[in-house]
Each structure stands twice: as C-alpha cells, then as structure tokens.
Amino acid sequence: MNSGLYTAFSGMQAQLDALEILANNLANVNTTAFKEQNSFITLLNKSVESSEESGALARTVNQSVMTRAATNMMEGSLTATQRDLDIAIEGNGFLAIQTPNGIRYTRNGNLQLNNNFILSTSEGFPVLGTDKNRPITLGPGIVQINKDGEVSLDGERMGRLKVVTFEDLSLLKREGNSLFIGPGDSSAEKTSNAKIRAGFLEQSNVNPVASVVKMVGVLRHFEAIQKSINLMMNDINSKVIDKLGR
C-alpha cells in the first residue's frame, strides 16, 4: 500500500468533514442560541499498534489524519422580541429540560405553553424548575419571568427556572441543533448565576462571513491534496512502470 497515497486520501476526507461542519454552521445561522462548531485536524489514534496486523500496515494507517470538532460556547447577540415567553440567558448557564431520552440542556429560550399549560420549549419538551426537578405548570393569564428566573402567573409566583452550568463545558455532547447532553453524572450540575432577560432571544454565534472564508480555504486545501494524489497516481507511478519495463 502506498502510504503517501493513503495519507493524502485521509487528508481529503478530513477536508470534506470540515466542509460539512462549516455547512451545518451556515445552515443554522438563524437558529436561536445555536453554537457553532470549529473543526481541527488531528492524527489518527495509533489503534492498530496493539493489533496483529503487520508493522507496515500500522505505519501506513498511523500516517493518516482526521477532523475533530469543538463547540464554541461564546454567547450570541440578543434580539428583542417583546414576547413574554421569550427569554435569553446572560452568562454561563443552560435551561434544564425533560425529553423522552432524559434530561437535556439548552440556551434556546423560545418557550411556550403546551395544551396542559406546562412551560415547554419550542420542540414541546417541558422546562424543569428548581422545585424537585419538576416541570413548571401555569395556566391562562399573564406570564412574567424576572431576571432571577422566577416565573409568575398574574403576579403569583409559580416556580423558578432551573438554570445550571458545568465545570467543564467541553464535556457536553451536542444533540440536534440546540440541545446538549450532560456529562452523565447529575452531580456535575452547578447552579448558575446567569441572569434571565425576558422578551429577548439569543441569536446564533455563527459569523457567516468568517465561515464562508473558512469554507474557501477548505476547498483550496482539498484541491491541493487532490492534485498531489493525481501526481502520485499518474506521474510517479507511470515513471516507475517505465523504469521497470526497461
């Protein structure tokens, strides 16, 4: 196996993966509280060293590269909506919500009341309160949410939003476009000091101009690697065959 060819191919695949990440960022530039992903290239783990494969194969595979992604947790800008059930989180914090797959976390504050007057996300997932991790149930009337997350109905306190944070945000795993899965241990949750701004929504933190510039760079890298593969397959191999023929 031509190790140079294998490395070049893995480089092309890594650029395609990076392009997919950028495309997803741009597709969600208008998604509320979306957090962009930044791609970076890393060497493939030397997982074959302990296998029974030949040393040549191990050396070949270990010369390959791959794309990893890290989530940029920087806050997006706030946009006023003047809607009572729209909230934005100022600071390091996430709303805790109940989904069919367990508790998830989000900064998407586009809230609503479902048919049972339970405070829910735009996807229909109940928003949890600090009272025994139960959803906040309201009713018909005027809903108000103050800066501390206190939820009132016609002036009567009904509960408080559970806003949490984590020691290491890099341990959060993405699920969909606006949800995150916690580290797995509920003790990793910490009460957040973030403030709530009612009547506002946090926008995506994707910079569309910067993303397009990065996309152009990725495409140029892909083309450069493609040319190197053509050089190896056409020019170098043809010379080798010619010399062997002589």
C-alpha positions in Angstrom: 0.0 0.0 0.0 1.3 3.5 -0.9 1.4 5.2 2.5 1.7 8.6 0.8 -1.5 7.9 -1.1 -3.3 6.7 2.0 -2.3 9.9 3.9 -3.4 12.1 1.1 -6.7 10.4 0.8 -7.3 10.7 4.6 -6.4 14.4 4.2 -9.1 14.8 1.5 -11.7 13.1 3.8 -10.7 15.3 6.7 -11.3 18.4 4.5 -14.7 17.0 3.5 -15.6 16.5 7.1 -14.5 20.1 7.9 -16.6 21.3 5.0 -19.7 19.5 6.4 -19.2 21.2 9.8 -19.0 24.6 8.2 -22.1 23.9 6.0 -24.0 22.9 9.1 -22.9 26.2 10.9 -24.1 28.3 8.0 -27.4 26.3 7.8 -28.1 27.3 11.4 -27.0 30.9 11.2 -30.6 31.9 12.1 -31.2 29.1 14.7 -31.9 30.5 18.1 -28.9 30.0 20.5 -27.1 27.8 18.1 -23.4 27.2 18.9 -21.0 26.9 16.1 -18.5 24.1 15.8 -14.9 24.7 15.0 -13.0 21.9 13.1 -9.4 21.0 13.6 -7.1 18.3 12.1 -5.5 15.7 14.2 -3.5 12.5 13.7 -5.5 9.3 13.8 -5.0 7.4 17.0 -2.5 4.6 16.8 -5.1 2.0 17.5 -3.5 -0.7 15.2 -0.3 -0.9 17.1 -1.7 -3.4 19.5 -3.3 -5.5 16.8 -1.9 -8.5 15.0 -1.6 -6.5 11.7 1.7 -6.1 10.1 4.1 -3.3 11.1 3.8 -1.9 7.5 0.1 -1.5 7.8 0.4 0.1 11.2 2.9 2.6 9.9 0.6 3.4 6.9 -2.6 3.9 9.0 -0.9 5.9 11.6 0.2 8.5 9.0 -3.5 9.3 8.3 -5.3 12.4 9.7 -8.9 13.1 10.7 -11.1 16.1 11.5 -12.3 16.7 15.1 -14.9 19.3 16.1 -15.1 21.6 19.2 -18.2 23.6 20.1 -17.8 27.4 20.5 -19.8 28.3 23.6 -19.4 32.0 23.2 -22.7 33.9 23.7 -24.6 35.1 20.7 -26.1 38.6 20.4 -29.5 39.3 21.9 -32.6 40.3 19.9 -35.6 42.0 21.4 -38.9 40.2 20.7 -41.2 41.8 23.4 -42.8 38.3 23.8 -43.4 37.3 27.5 -42.3 33.7 27.0 -39.1 34.5 25.1 -36.1 34.6 27.4 -32.3 34.9 26.9 -29.7 33.7 29.3 -27.0 36.3 30.1 -23.9 34.5 31.3 -22.8 30.9 31.6 -26.0 28.8 32.0 -28.4 26.4 30.4 -32.1 25.6 30.9 -32.7 22.0 32.1 -35.5 20.3 30.1 -37.1 16.9 30.1 -37.0 14.9 26.9 -38.1 11.3 26.1 -34.4 10.4 26.2 -33.7 12.1 29.6 -32.7 15.5 30.8 -31.1 17.8 28.3 -29.8 21.3 28.4 -30.3 24.3 26.1 -30.0 28.0 25.8 -32.9 28.3 23.4 -35.4 30.4 25.3 -38.2 30.4 22.7 -40.7 29.0 25.3 -44.4 28.2 25.0 -47.3 26.7 26.9 -48.4 23.3 25.8 -52.0 22.0 25.9 -51.7 21.3 29.6 -50.2 24.8 30.3 -46.8 23.3 31.1 -43.9 25.6 30.2 -42.1 24.0 27.3 -39.5 24.5 24.6 -40.5 25.2 21.0 -40.0 21.5 20.4 -42.5 20.7 23.1 -40.1 19.5 25.9 -41.1 20.5 29.4 -38.8 23.1 31.1 -37.7 22.0 34.6 -38.0 24.1 37.7 -35.9 24.1 40.9 -38.8 22.5 42.8 -37.8 18.8 42.8 -36.8 19.0 39.1 -40.5 19.2 38.1 -41.8 21.0 35.1 -43.4 24.4 35.7 -47.2 24.2 35.3 -49.0 27.5 34.7 -52.4 28.4 33.4 -54.3 31.0 31.4 -53.2 34.5 32.2 -50.2 36.9 32.0 -46.9 35.1 32.5 -43.8 37.1 33.7 -40.3 35.8 34.2 -37.8 38.0 36.1 -34.1 38.2 35.9 -33.6 35.5 38.6 -35.8 33.0 36.6 -38.9 33.4 38.9 -42.0 32.6 36.9 -45.2 34.3 37.8 -48.8 34.0 36.6 -50.9 37.1 37.0 -48.5 38.2 39.7 -48.5 34.9 41.7 -45.2 33.0 41.9 -45.5 29.6 40.2 -41.9 28.4 40.2 -38.3 29.1 39.2 -36.4 28.1 36.1 -33.7 25.6 36.7 -30.6 27.2 35.2 -27.4 25.2 35.6 -23.8 25.2 34.4 -20.9 22.8 34.4 -17.3 23.0 35.4 -16.1 21.8 32.0 -18.3 22.7 29.2 -16.3 20.7 26.7 -17.8 17.5 28.3 -21.2 18.5 27.0 -22.3 16.5 23.9 -24.4 18.0 21.2 -27.8 16.6 20.3 -29.5 18.2 17.4 -29.0 21.9 16.8 -29.8 23.4 20.2 -29.6 20.6 22.8 -26.7 19.3 24.9 -26.3 16.1 26.9 -24.7 16.4 30.3 -21.5 14.5 31.4 -23.7 11.7 32.8 -23.3 12.4 36.5 -26.1 14.7 37.8 -23.6 15.9 40.5 -21.7 17.7 37.6 -24.6 20.2 37.5 -23.9 23.5 39.3 -26.4 26.3 40.0 -25.7 29.1 37.6 -25.5 32.8 38.5 -26.6 33.7 34.9 -29.4 36.3 34.6 -32.6 35.9 32.6 -33.8 38.6 30.2 -37.4 38.3 29.3 -38.6 39.5 25.9 -35.2 38.6 24.3 -33.8 35.7 22.4 -30.1 34.8 22.0 -29.0 34.5 18.4 -26.6 32.0 16.8 -23.0 32.8 17.4 -22.0 31.8 13.8 -20.2 34.5 11.9 -21.4 33.9 8.3 -18.6 35.9 6.7 -15.9 34.2 8.6 -17.5 30.8 7.9 -17.5 31.5 4.1 -13.9 32.5 4.2 -13.0 29.3 6.1 -15.0 27.3 3.5 -13.0 28.8 0.7 -9.8 27.8 2.5 -11.0 24.2 3.0 -11.9 23.9 -0.7 -8.4 25.1 -1.7 -6.8 22.6 0.6 -9.0 19.9 -0.9 -8.0 20.8 -4.4 -4.3 20.9 -3.4 -4.5 17.4 -1.9 -6.4 16.2 -5.0 -3.6 17.5 -7.3 -1.0 15.7 -5.2 -2.9 12.4 -5.5 -3.1 12.9 -9.3 0.6 13.5 -9.3 1.3 10.3 -7.4 -1.1 8.1 -9.4 -0.3 9.4 -12.8 3.2 10.8 -13.0 5.2 8.9 -10.3 3.6 5.5 -11.0 4.0 5.9 -14.7 7.7 6.6 -14.3 8.1 3.6 -12.0 6.4 1.4 -14.6 8.6 2.8 -17.4 11.8 2.1 -15.4 10.6 -1.4 -14.5 9.9 -2.0 -18.2 13.5 -1.1 -19.1 
